[in-house]
Amino acid sequence: MKWPARMMVALVAFVSLNACTGLGSLTKAVKQPNDLYVLTPKSTFSPALPRVSNQIEVEEPTATAAVDTDRIAVHPTPLQVQYLPQARWVDRAPLLVQALLIESFENTGKVAAVGRSAVGLRAEYMIVPELREFQAHVVPGASQDQTLRVNVRLNIKIVDAYEDRIIGSRSFQEYQPSASDAAPDLAAAFDEALGDAMRDAVEWSIRSISAHAARNPRPTLN
């Protein structure tokens, strides 16, 4: 089938117009890249922490779809979730928290070995986290320079790998006001809140494992 000349001209013009529009959108996106933000592990802990000779595995935290993303979540109302434009975490929030928990355990200097299942650890205890809150909230009636507050809540379960049972469960929640609604200030507030929650979670986990291991002596895995 031969296309009439007028239809061919119109088709070429339509394709060219859409191609230019697509390229324009792509160029605009390239000119406005996302700012990536990292968070830091906890490095200061109580010197009275006991030393544990057990191997510990930290699983990836579970989270809702609103949190299981690399986007920075903000709740303008209790039933609404939005995300900061042009700003993201360097990884999905659960993976980011898992890596920071592992490094925080290592930074205590009190754990024989800690890692994730992918490294082939023969864990004696498993840390099973749930990232229940990881977002900023608009604070009603707050002053103009402190309208957002970060909420971080970690639920930690400790599993005895020998008996495949939970030996402890506890939630750790922290709030931190943000200096402003700018992404760098919000990231700093997230870092502070998560750091405090991780410190408490790591210290409680080490004390719980130490006490349980003392009551249930077993050969150390090699």
Protein Blocks (a to p, Z undefined) as FASTA:
>chain_A
ZZdfklmmmmmmmmmmmmmmmmmmmmmmmmmccddddddddfbdcfkbccdfbdcddddd
dddfklmccbdcddfbfkbccddehiacfbdfklmmmmmmmmmmmmnopafbgcdfklop
acfbdcddddfbgcddddehiafklmbccddddddddddfklopafbdcddddddddfbl
cfklmmmmmmmmmmmmmmmmmmmmmmmmmmmmmmmgcdddZZ
